[in-house]
Amino acid sequence: MTRLTFAPSADEDLAEIQSRVAAKFGPNTLRAQEERLNEFFDHLAAFPESCQARPRLGKGIRLGVIVPYSLLYRYDRDLDHVLIIRILHGRRKITRKMLRET
């Protein structure tokens, strides 16, 4: 199974999302969302090339969707490694600049 890690920017995105969901919708919704995210991460570890490639955002960048979020990651086939770069609301316009810090 592919090794999956999170960039600091993705950790920050996830913490912000969890805080916002918990405050606005409560613990049950937060738990349900965390389950959906974990299922997606498990799927990604098993099938790292299953999401759409986004070469305009950078070499090896792929985009997965967990409504309402867009998850950006880079898969390195040689290392069998997925780096989650960002987890952003799907309504945001995603640019290369958002991915530069990794």
Secondary structure, 3 states (H helix, E strand, C coil): CCEEEECHHHHHHHHHHHHHHHHHHCHHHHHHHHHHHHHHHHHHHHCCCCCEECHHHCCCEEEEEECCEEEEEEEECCCCEEEEEEEEECCCCCCHHHHCCC
